Amino acid sequence: MKNLNKEININKKIIVLMILFTIITIGLYTSYALFEISVIQNNVVVIKTGTVDITTSITDLDTPTFTLTKGETKTITVNLTTSVTNDIGYKMYYDVTSGISLFNVTSTTDYTSTNNKVEGELNTSKTITFTFQNTGNEDLTITLGTQGGLKGYPIPLEQGNELKVNEELGVPVKNAIITSVNNPTNTSCKTYVEEDGIIYISGTKDCINFNYVWYSGKLWRITAIYPDGTMKMITDGVITTINWGSKSTVSSSDLTSAYSTSYMREWLNQEFLPTLYNYENIIVEDAGWYSITDSASTPTKPTGEYTLIDPVGLLNAYEYYMSYKNTSYTNGYLNIGYYWWLITPYSSSNVRSVNKSGLYYDNSSSLSGVVRPSINLKSTIQLFGGSGTSEDPYRIKGDIEEATANITLLNTRYSGEYIKLSSDETAPIFRIVDTELVGESLTTKIVLNDYVKESDTILTKNFSSSKSYELWTEVSASDTTYWRGYLNTTWLGTLDTSMLEKGTYYLGYYTTGSYKTTVCSTVSSDVSVKKCIENGTIVSNISSDDYVGLLRAGEMFAGQTRDYTHSNAIDIWLITPYSSSNVRGVSSSGSLFSNYSASNGFGVRPSINLKSTILIKSGSGTKQDPFVVGLASAE
């Protein structure tokens, strides 16, 4: 809902107060028309539709916007009149434009509390009485507004529908989330904890299904709303799996200072941040993060000045605790069944994590875990669609524009978006990893969103026979006994190879320490292509020239897929060697493993590179509506 908190000078004869969204249906088809709202002397709001005028006069108010102080109760009378004799459908609603405390509203007429509105019909006039009671801990600013149209035509105001149809104006994210927090679909649900002016989204998985946001090819969850209107988000699922580890020797009594030089911080703000579209205008780049040691049995809220200022960080232990304070850690909505990192140090060598059961615990910083980046949305960010559910997440204005069929090149899209290589309903779904320069071609690297299967059975195979350091390339590309051969013959046969480019698969070692020994691309003067390691040195850049490969440790989406939880996930191989006989992979609980021989049998999520000329044919890039891609007709 559009914010309507501009101060009005009632001494002027006519002052534009607001543009409200309104829907009117014409003929057999639905179209949308904006109602022009003006404020005139004597506090009268006139809505002009071209054919129908609905006049709203508000008793005892100078403007439709008013302040309700802490503990105050205010009764307001609204009179609706129309200039025509036709039956008019109307909706009178309120919008909390400042303040995040709870309040109660009652009305003498047709009040529907779940949607913050009074609705009904009139043919000449109607009087509505609102009684507002502020039961929260801070003052509120409230604005009244009206929608209307000829009886029998739809005037959607229900949460969800209203957010989809008003794409031109947009809807403040904060307003939509607060509406859901205050009015859960299930009245028995606990949805938040309020503390020090902060609303923490808190509750069970089934209750918290209103805070999903689709941004830059990734699904997010809003976890907290701050008094200044900014909101913290965390990715809903697995982005990658790496060590948290510090780049310097820790000599202090804790790891508080170690995060500032950690591989984790470096990955978040060097590897992940560039995958966020238009982030300069969408997220808070100077956001504060607490990396303060906490070894209490119940995490304590960090206070004082932030220890770090970064665009991207991780949730701290207290923020995670607040996400399930209304329930249990097992049932909390942020529990995804994998081991994932928090930002909070536990001791001189351990860091707090979340385990596969959802319990926070201490884990060695030299070990690995799932990375779920966290960012803060700016207070000015608006929505243009969605209803906030996992199947229909909110969309952010300013995010990457929708693709144009048969015009938009796939290599212009962003990491995380979902694609299919054909319109066949049974075609597998992939995710965009990144763009890679292969020769002179800027290819799009994608990874299978599922495990490789035969029929409905997950397939497992050995990586190699462990004969040498070249564990991937020692196997013939035609030997189907091992994964390299199977993927480049049998599995490749299920794809349209005319769409593919042979990729370069680096085999840099990852023992402990920097992920940069494996997250490499072709060294190039092209700034759009990632460099290898800080000084341009590639470590063990033995590579294969295959159509099909596997992701490297630390690469985007090099981990378990969100579609599976620990109970039904399997161990999978990555392409990264650990030693002359062991290969890195990702365990079913989400962590990297290093001590598994290449002769073990595990599953895979293969990756391929699509040609630079691949076009988007249809779809929106979400999991529910993946892009369908293909060659230009002339190819």
DRENVEX-354574 format. One record per residue (C-alpha): x, y, z; residue in one letter. Coordinates in steps of 0.25 Angstrom, whole numbers, padded with zeros to 4 digits, always signed. Layout:
XYZa/...
END
This chain:
+0000+0000+0000m/+0006+0013-0004k/+0011+0022+0008n/+0002+0034+0010l/+0009+0042+0021n/+0011+0055+0014k/+0008+0067+0023e/-0004+0075+0017i/-0006+0090+0018n/-0021+0091+0019i/-0020+0106+0017n/-0018+0104+0002k/-0031+0101-0006k/-0027+0088-0013i/-0014+0080-0009i/-0011+0067-0015v/-0011+0057-0003l/-0008+0044-0010m/-0010+0034-0022i/-0017+0022-0017l/-0018+0009-0025f/-0032+0005-0029t/-0038-0005-0039i/-0050-0003-0048i/-0055-0013-0058t/-0060-0009-0072i/-0068-0018-0081g/-0064-0033-0080l/-0049-0030-0077y/-0043-0025-0065t/-0035-0012-0066s/-0029-0003-0055y/-0031+0012-0053a/-0025+0021-0043l/-0034+0029-0034f/-0030+0044-0033e/-0030+0048-0018i/-0030+0062-0014s/-0032+0069+0000v/-0041+0081+0000i/-0044+0091+0012q/-0053+0085+0023n/-0045+0072+0022n/-0052+0066+0011v/-0046+0056+0002v/-0051+0055-0012v/-0049+0043-0021i/-0051+0045-0036k/-0052+0033-0045t/-0057+0041-0058g/-0071+0034-0056t/-0073+0033-0041v/-0069+0043-0030d/-0069+0037-0016i/-0067+0048-0005t/-0061+0045+0008t/-0062+0055+0020s/-0055+0051+0033i/-0060+0057+0046t/-0050+0063+0056d/-0038+0061+0047l/-0030+0072+0040d/-0025+0062+0030t/-0027+0047+0027p/-0014+0045+0034t/-0013+0045+0050f/-0005+0041+0061t/-0009+0031+0072l/+0000+0032+0084t/+0004+0021+0093k/-0009+0016+0100g/-0018+0025+0093e/-0032+0022+0088t/-0038+0030+0077k/-0052+0030+0071t/-0053+0035+0056i/-0065+0037+0048t/-0065+0036+0033v/-0076+0040+0024n/-0077+0034+0010l/-0086+0041-0001t/-0086+0038-0016t/-0090+0048-0027s/-0098+0037-0035v/-0110+0029-0031t/-0104+0016-0036n/-0100+0006-0025d/-0086+0008-0021i/-0076-0003-0015g/-0066+0003-0006y/-0055+0000+0003k/-0050+0009+0014m/-0037+0005+0020y/-0025+0010+0029y/-0010+0009+0027d/+0000+0010+0038v/+0010+0019+0032t/+0019+0021+0044s/+0021+0012+0056g/+0021-0003+0058i/+0014-0006+0071s/+0001-0014+0072l/-0012-0007+0072f/-0027-0011+0072n/-0038-0005+0062v/-0053-0007+0063t/-0064-0001+0055s/-0079+0000+0055t/-0080-0004+0040t/-0076-0016+0032d/-0062-0017+0038y/-0052-0028+0034t/-0040-0028+0043s/-0032-0038+0035t/-0030-0028+0023n/-0031-0014+0031n/-0043-0010+0024k/-0058-0007+0024v/-0065-0010+0012e/-0079-0010+0007g/-0089-0003-0003e/-0096+0010-0003l/-0105+0018-0013n/-0105+0032-0007t/-0097+0032+0006s/-0092+0024+0018k/-0086+0027+0031t/-0074+0018+0037i/-0069+0020+0051t/-0054+0015+0054f/-0049+0013+0068t/-0034+0012+0069f/-0027+0007+0081q/-0012+0007+0082n/-0007-0004+0091t/+0007-0004+0087g/+0019+0003+0093n/+0021+0015+0083e/+0013+0025+0076d/+0006+0022+0063l/+0004+0030+0050t/-0009+0025+0043i/-0015+0029+0029t/-0029+0027+0025l/-0032+0024+0010g/-0044+0020+0001t/-0046+0011-0011q/-0059+0010-0019g/-0065+0006-0032g/-0078+0002-0038l/-0085-0009-0031k/-0082-0023-0037g/-0068-0019-0042y/-0056-0025-0034p/-0049-0015-0024i/-0038-0024-0019p/-0032-0020-0006l/-0029-0033+0001e/-0015-0035+0005q/-0007-0042-0007g/-0016-0038-0018n/-0014-0023-0016e/+0001-0025-0016l/+0000-0031-0030k/-0009-0022-0038v/-0003-0009-0034n/+0010-0010-0041e/+0012+0004-0045e/+0011+0010-0032l/+0018-0001-0023g/+0016-0004-0009v/+0025-0002+0003p/+0031-0015+0007v/+0030-0012+0022k/+0015-0009+0021n/+0012-0022+0015a/+0020-0030+0025i/+0014-0023+0037i/+0000-0025+0032t/+0004-0040+0031s/+0010-0040+0045v/-0002-0033+0051n/-0012-0042+0044n/-0008-0056+0042p/-0016-0065+0034t/-0017-0075+0045n/-0021-0067+0058t/-0014-0077+0067s/-0001-0074+0060c/+0010-0066+0068k/+0017-0058+0057t/+0027-0048+0064y/+0034-0044+0076v/+0036-0029+0078e/+0048-0023+0086e/+0054-0010+0087d/+0045-0005+0075g/+0050-0017+0066i/+0040-0027+0061i/+0047-0041+0060y/+0039-0050+0051i/+0037-0062+0060s/+0029-0075+0059g/+0027-0089+0053t/+0029-0092+0038k/+0014-0093+0036d/+0011-0080+0042c/+0022-0072+0036i/+0019-0073+0021n/+0017-0058+0018f/+0032-0053+0018n/+0038-0058+0005y/+0044-0049-0005v/+0050-0052-0018w/+0062-0043-0021y/+0073-0045-0031s/+0070-0059-0034g/+0070-0064-0020k/+0058-0066-0010l/+0060-0059+0003w/+0053-0058+0017r/+0051-0045+0024i/+0055-0048+0039t/+0054-0034+0045a/+0048-0020+0043i/+0055-0008+0049y/+0049+0005+0054p/+0056+0012+0043d/+0048+0004+0033g/+0060-0005+0028t/+0058-0020+0028m/+0068-0031+0030k/+0067-0043+0021m/+0074-0057+0020i/+0074-0066+0008t/+0064-0077+0009d/+0073-0088+0005g/+0088-0092+0002v/+0097-0083-0006i/+0110-0090-0004t/+0118-0098+0006t/+0132-0092+0011i/+0140-0091+0023n/+0138-0079+0033w/+0152-0078+0036g/+0161-0066+0039s/+0172-0062+0030k/+0181-0058+0041s/+0186-0066+0053t/+0176-0063+0065v/+0184-0059+0077s/+0173-0052+0085s/+0164-0059+0095s/+0153-0060+0084d/+0149-0059+0070l/+0143-0045+0070t/+0154-0039+0062s/+0156-0051+0054a/+0143-0049+0045y/+0148-0036+0040s/+0159-0044+0033t/+0152-0057+0031s/+0150-0065+0018y/+0135-0064+0021m/+0134-0049+0021r/+0143-0048+0008e/+0134-0058+0001w/+0121-0051+0005l/+0126-0037+0000n/+0135-0041-0012q/+0128-0053-0018e/+0114-0052-0013f/+0111-0037-0014l/+0113-0036-0029p/+0102-0046-0031t/+0092-0036-0025l/+0085-0028-0036y/+0085-0013-0034n/+0089-0015-0020y/+0094+0000-0018e/+0079+0004-0019n/+0073-0008-0012i/+0081-0012+0000i/+0088-0004+0011v/+0103-0004+0007e/+0108+0002+0021d/+0100-0008+0029a/+0105-0011+0043g/+0108-0026+0048w/+0112-0031+0062y/+0123-0041+0062s/+0123-0042+0077i/+0127-0055+0085t/+0115-0061+0092d/+0116-0075+0099s/+0104-0074+0107a/+0094-0085+0107s/+0084-0075+0102t/+0090-0065+0093p/+0090-0051+0098t/+0086-0038+0090k/+0099-0031+0085p/+0099-0017+0089t/+0108-0005+0087g/+0115-0001+0073e/+0115-0010+0062y/+0128-0018+0060t/+0127-0017+0045l/+0121-0009+0034i/+0118-0017+0021d/+0107-0019+0011p/+0106-0034+0013v/+0108-0042+0026g/+0102-0054+0034l/+0091-0055+0045l/+0097-0054+0059n/+0093-0064+0069a/+0083-0055+0076y/+0076-0052+0063e/+0074-0067+0060y/+0069-0070+0074y/+0059-0059+0073m/+0054-0066+0060s/+0049-0078+0068y/+0046-0071+0082k/+0031-0074+0079n/+0033-0088+0077t/+0045-0098+0077s/+0058-0098+0070y/+0053-0111+0062t/+0040-0105+0058n/+0046-0091+0055g/+0044-0085+0041y/+0059-0083+0038l/+0063-0098+0041n/+0066-0104+0028i/+0072-0117+0032g/+0086-0114+0029y/+0098-0109+0037y/+0100-0094+0034w/+0108-0083+0039w/+0105-0071+0048l/+0114-0059+0050i/+0116-0061+0065t/+0129-0066+0070p/+0128-0076+0082y/+0142-0077+0087s/+0157-0075+0082s/+0155-0086+0072s/+0140-0088+0070n/+0128-0081+0063v/+0114-0082+0066r/+0106-0090+0055s/+0092-0096+0054v/+0092-0111+0053n/+0083-0121+0044k/+0073-0121+0056s/+0072-0106+0056g/+0080-0104+0069l/+0091-0094+0070y/+0104-0100+0074y/+0119-0097+0074d/+0127-0102+0062n/+0142-0101+0059s/+0144-0089+0049s/+0154-0098+0041s/+0142-0107+0037l/+0132-0104+0027s/+0117-0101+0027g/+0106-0096+0018v/+0106-0081+0015v/+0093-0073+0016r/+0096-0059+0013p/+0089-0047+0020s/+0086-0033+0015i/+0078-0021+0019n/+0067-0015+0010l/+0066+0000+0010k/+0054+0006+0016s/+0050+0012+0003t/+0049-0001-0004i/+0035-0005-0011q/+0028-0017-0016l/+0022-0019-0029f/+0016-0033-0028g/+0015-0045-0020g/+0007-0049-0007s/+0019-0053+0001g/+0018-0068+0001t/+0028-0078-0003s/+0020-0081-0016e/+0017-0066-0019d/+0028-0058-0012p/+0029-0042-0012y/+0036-0036-0023r/+0045-0023-0022i/+0044-0011-0030k/+0058-0009-0036g/+0061-0023-0037d/+0065-0029-0051i/+0055-0026-0061e/+0047-0038-0067e/+0052-0044-0079a/+0047-0041-0093t/+0044-0054-0101a/+0053-0057-0112n/+0061-0044-0110i/+0067-0045-0096t/+0081-0053-0096l/+0082-0063-0084l/+0096-0058-0081n/+0090-0045-0077t/+0082-0051-0066r/+0087-0053-0051y/+0092-0064-0043s/+0081-0073-0036g/+0070-0071-0047e/+0064-0085-0051y/+0064-0090-0065i/+0059-0101-0074k/+0065-0106-0087l/+0052-0109-0093s/+0037-0106-0091s/+0035-0121-0088d/+0028-0122-0074e/+0038-0133-0070t/+0050-0126-0074a/+0060-0124-0063p/+0061-0111-0056i/+0075-0104-0055f/+0080-0091-0047r/+0089-0081-0053i/+0103-0081-0046v/+0110-0070-0053d/+0115-0066-0067t/+0129-0071-0071e/+0138-0067-0082l/+0141-0079-0090v/+0150-0075-0102g/+0143-0063-0108e/+0130-0067-0103s/+0123-0062-0091l/+0115-0075-0087t/+0105-0077-0076t/+0109-0087-0066k/+0097-0095-0060i/+0096-0106-0050v/+0085-0117-0049l/+0075-0113-0038n/+0074-0128-0034d/+0082-0140-0033y/+0085-0149-0046v/+0075-0160-0046k/+0071-0172-0054e/+0056-0173-0054s/+0053-0168-0040d/+0065-0174-0033t/+0077-0165-0029i/+0089-0170-0037l/+0103-0172-0029t/+0116-0174-0035k/+0131-0174-0032n/+0139-0161-0035f/+0151-0168-0040s/+0160-0180-0037s/+0170-0171-0029s/+0182-0173-0037k/+0188-0159-0037s/+0186-0145-0034y/+0178-0143-0047e/+0166-0150-0041l/+0156-0144-0051w/+0164-0145-0064t/+0170-0159-0061e/+0157-0165-0065v/+0154-0166-0079s/+0142-0157-0084a/+0136-0169-0090s/+0137-0179-0078d/+0123-0179-0072t/+0128-0186-0059t/+0132-0173-0053y/+0125-0160-0053w/+0133-0152-0063r/+0130-0163-0074g/+0116-0165-0070y/+0112-0150-0070l/+0119-0147-0083n/+0113-0159-0091t/+0100-0165-0085t/+0095-0152-0078w/+0100-0143-0089l/+0091-0151-0098g/+0079-0146-0091t/+0082-0132-0095l/+0082-0123-0108d/+0097-0122-0110t/+0095-0111-0120s/+0092-0102-0109m/+0105-0105-0101l/+0119-0100-0100e/+0130-0108-0095k/+0134-0103-0081g/+0147-0101-0074t/+0147-0109-0061y/+0159-0105-0051y/+0164-0115-0042l/+0171-0106-0031g/+0172-0112-0018y/+0164-0108-0006y/+0170-0114+0007t/+0168-0103+0018t/+0168-0088+0017g/+0164-0080+0005s/+0153-0084-0004y/+0160-0076-0015k/+0169-0087-0018t/+0157-0094-0025t/+0148-0082-0029v/+0155-0079-0042c/+0151-0074-0056s/+0160-0072-0068t/+0169-0060-0065v/+0165-0049-0074s/+0166-0034-0075s/+0151-0034-0076d/+0146-0028-0062v/+0133-0036-0064s/+0140-0049-0062v/+0145-0053-0048k/+0160-0054-0046k/+0167-0066-0039c/+0173-0063-0025i/+0178-0049-0021e/+0190-0048-0029n/+0185-0054-0042g/+0192-0068-0039t/+0184-0080-0042i/+0187-0092-0032v/+0187-0106-0039s/+0179-0101-0051n/+0179-0114-0057i/+0166-0114-0065s/+0158-0123-0074s/+0151-0119-0087d/+0137-0126-0085d/+0123-0122-0088y/+0119-0127-0074v/+0126-0125-0061g/+0124-0122-0046l/+0124-0110-0038l/+0136-0105-0030r/+0136-0104-0015a/+0132-0090-0011g/+0125-0087-0025e/+0111-0082-0025m/+0101-0093-0022f/+0112-0103-0020a/+0105-0110-0009g/+0092-0117-0006q/+0079-0113-0013t/+0069-0106-0004r/+0058-0116-0009d/+0064-0126+0000y/+0066-0127+0015t/+0076-0135+0023h/+0066-0146+0024s/+0066-0149+0009n/+0078-0143+0004a/+0091-0151+0000i/+0106-0148-0001d/+0110-0142-0014i/+0123-0140-0021w/+0129-0127-0025l/+0141-0126-0035i/+0151-0121-0025t/+0162-0130-0021p/+0167-0130-0006y/+0179-0140-0008s/+0184-0150-0018s/+0173-0160-0014s/+0162-0151-0007n/+0152-0142-0014v/+0144-0131-0008r/+0129-0133-0007g/+0117-0128+0001v/+0111-0137+0011s/+0096-0140+0013s/+0096-0130+0025s/+0102-0119+0016g/+0117-0119+0020s/+0129-0121+0011l/+0136-0134+0013f/+0150-0137+0011s/+0154-0151+0016n/+0146-0158+0005y/+0153-0166-0005s/+0150-0164-0020a/+0147-0178-0021s/+0134-0176-0012n/+0121-0176-0019g/+0113-0163-0017f/+0103-0154-0025g/+0105-0142-0033v/+0099-0129-0038r/+0105-0127-0052p/+0108-0114-0058s/+0109-0109-0073i/+0112-0097-0080n/+0101-0091-0090l/+0105-0083-0103k/+0106-0068-0102s/+0095-0068-0113t/+0085-0075-0104i/+0071-0067-0103l/+0060-0067-0093i/+0048-0072-0100k/+0038-0071-0088s/+0037-0071-0073g/+0040-0062-0062s/+0053-0069-0056g/+0046-0074-0043t/+0046-0088-0038k/+0031-0088-0041q/+0032-0082-0054d/+0046-0085-0059p/+0052-0079-0072f/+0051-0088-0084v/+0063-0085-0093v/+0067-0088-0107g/+0075-0085-0119l/+0072-0073-0128a/+0063-0078-0140s/+0075-0076-0150a/+0084-0085-0142e/
END
